[in-house]
Amino acid sequence: MATSSAYLSCPATSATGKKHVFPNGSPGFLVFGGTRLSNRLVTRKSVIRADLDSMVSDMSTNAPKGLFPPEPEHYRGPKLKVAIIGAGLAGMSTAVELLDQGHEVDIYESRTFIGGKVGSFVDRRGNHIEMGLHVFFGCYNNLFRLLKKVGAEKNLLVKEHTHTFVNKGGEIGELDFRFPVGAPLHGINAFLSTNQLKIYDKARNAVALALSPVVRALVDPDGALQQIRDLDNVSFSEWFLSKGGTRASIQRMWDPVAYALGFIDCDNMSARCMLTIFALFATKTEASLLRMLKGSPDVYLSGPIKKYIMDKGGRFHLRWGCREVLYETSSDGSMYVSGLAMSKATQKKIVKADAYVAACDVPGIKRLVPQKWRELEFFDNIYKLVGVPVVTVQLRYNGWVTELQDLERSRQLKRAAGLDNLLYTPDADFSCFADLALASPDDYYIEGQGSLLQCVLTPGDPYMPLSNDEIIKRVTKQGLNT
Ligand SMILES: Cc1cc2nc3c(=O)[nH]c(=O)nc-3n(C[C@H](O)[C@H](O)[C@H](O)COP(=O)(O)OP(=O)(O)OC[C@H]3O[C@@H](n4cnc5c(N)ncnc54)[C@H](O)[C@@H]3O)c2cc1C
């Protein structure tokens, strides 16, 4: 990190672009940091690309055996004053790392609450309202390290190692990874024994996977990931069908999974994205194992991270939005960030720091990148990312709606009953859902009340113009059908 002038870094957020889809997982951020935004940055771009590639490679080859990756090397330079835009996971995890390295950190967040897409707030009636349903895969090593650091690692509840599909009529399909032997055998068994696909589709599915680089990943993870990266411009559907997979497999299994991972279907999701995840599942027994928070994110995730940041002297500035990134141009033509123009309602101020981090969502960063910077391909590429509208609905029931076996149990309100896991469905506009009263009971199980379904509607566009009542009506109807 240079001290003389500012740099700007930008997070990899969960934006998706047609056939340029980033997995939604860890809140890593891309440091495109020379100190100056000049031709030198263009040169450095290849370094950034290489860094990203090695991050992907690390996941399969060098990822530590345990849950927690090693600490980054200790920084020995002078203390910096850093301004971070955005208090989502990317902004907060950046703050944690910077504070640990001895820097001074201020986080500016335009919303009234922290956490960004994984945030939640309490409404006037005391309900915890989440921005979206969150599950944590066993390969989220960086997130686990962050949670351990802030003392929140016990806030994750491990779910059964199976991926459950709820089909029309309440019929359950499983992709069941529970097996006495770990990777890759547990995965092979899961795919061969799944009842979510008919025998013919299952056989064709097996052929496609056998012909995929995932098999190579078992013996040559680096080579396999290079092969997978080359499939970035091919949709998963195109790739899968070309290898003998069937449309029925896509509809019954892979679309719900793709929607849950990236909010788009297999026709739009890149083969690279899906196959990277499959490679992780195939090589790491834990990767496909899901965890969910004990309760709401504000209490069990953002809360402990915020406390850690504040205990270390970091400061949050809520409702302070960055309106403009200010920059200057040196005589040699290179540009550098000189400040941030901030506002909170009618108040305005300029924030100056030694270093700046933009940890915004994609629409947010698109509004902030100065027009001039778009001459650099790296910044211009941001505008190729297309956001995907997603609607999250929380519905409380006076019974247990995922208790599909025992009518009596589903109707009583003395104790929780039903499916305690992330649930996928190919038969509703919400591709994945969970009963939070069971899966994250600490804030969501309420005595005398039943299920609290959280449903993720993807694509969310058709629902955006509808009233809350109409959305509830439609989701409830579909919920009853599945
Ligand atoms: C419904 C849903 C379900 C999801 N489920 C999962 C899951 O199960 N597993 C998983 O790994 N991931 C999941 N994700 C993705 C995950 O939530 C995101 O990848 C992650 O939270 C992104 O964090 P971030 O900090 O990069 O961005 P964000 O969370 O979007 O945070 C960006 C923050 O920057 C602020 N901001 C933007 N512009 C400005 C500005 N100009 N000034 C000040 N502040 C600004 C925003 O208000 C926001 O708080 C899900 C996402 C959604 C929407």
The ligand as an ORCA input file, in Angstrom:
! r2SCAN-3c Opt
* xyz 0 1
  C     -31.749    -12.404     -1.549
  C     -30.256    -12.650     -1.440
  C     -29.799    -13.857     -0.978
  C     -28.436    -14.113     -0.929
  N     -28.017    -15.317     -0.455
  C     -26.711    -15.569     -0.360
  C     -26.275    -16.791      0.190
  O     -27.075    -17.623      0.596
  N     -24.951    -17.023      0.280
  C     -24.066    -16.091     -0.163
  O     -22.871    -16.339     -0.057
  N     -24.443    -14.921     -0.688
  C     -25.738    -14.643     -0.791
  N     -26.154    -13.453     -1.303
  C     -25.132    -12.518     -1.792
  C     -24.532    -11.740     -0.632
  O     -25.571    -11.154      0.118
  C     -23.641    -10.653     -1.197
  O     -22.659    -11.232     -2.035
  C     -22.917     -9.869     -0.149
  O     -23.751     -9.538      0.939
  C     -22.383     -8.631     -0.845
  O     -21.736     -7.841      0.089
  P     -21.107     -6.481     -0.364
  O     -20.592     -5.837      0.861
  O     -20.185     -6.712     -1.491
  O     -22.287     -5.616     -1.006
  P     -23.605     -5.086     -0.329
  O     -24.090     -6.026      0.697
  O     -24.531     -4.734     -1.434
  O     -23.130     -3.775      0.430
  C     -22.882     -2.589     -0.227
  C     -23.233     -1.454      0.732
  O     -22.769     -0.240      0.154
  C     -23.716      0.750      0.409
  N     -23.516      1.807     -0.584
  C     -23.605      1.691     -1.936
  N     -23.330      2.865     -2.527
  C     -23.048      3.738     -1.522
  C     -22.684      5.099     -1.487
  N     -22.560      5.820     -2.616
  N     -22.469      5.684     -0.293
  C     -22.586      4.973      0.857
  N     -22.944      3.680      0.892
  C     -23.162      3.069     -0.284
  C     -25.048      0.016      0.268
  O     -26.091      0.715      0.920
  C     -24.729     -1.305      0.939
  O     -25.012     -1.287      2.317
  C     -27.513    -13.148     -1.364
  C     -27.968    -11.919     -1.819
  C     -29.333    -11.653     -1.855
  C     -29.806    -10.324     -2.361
*
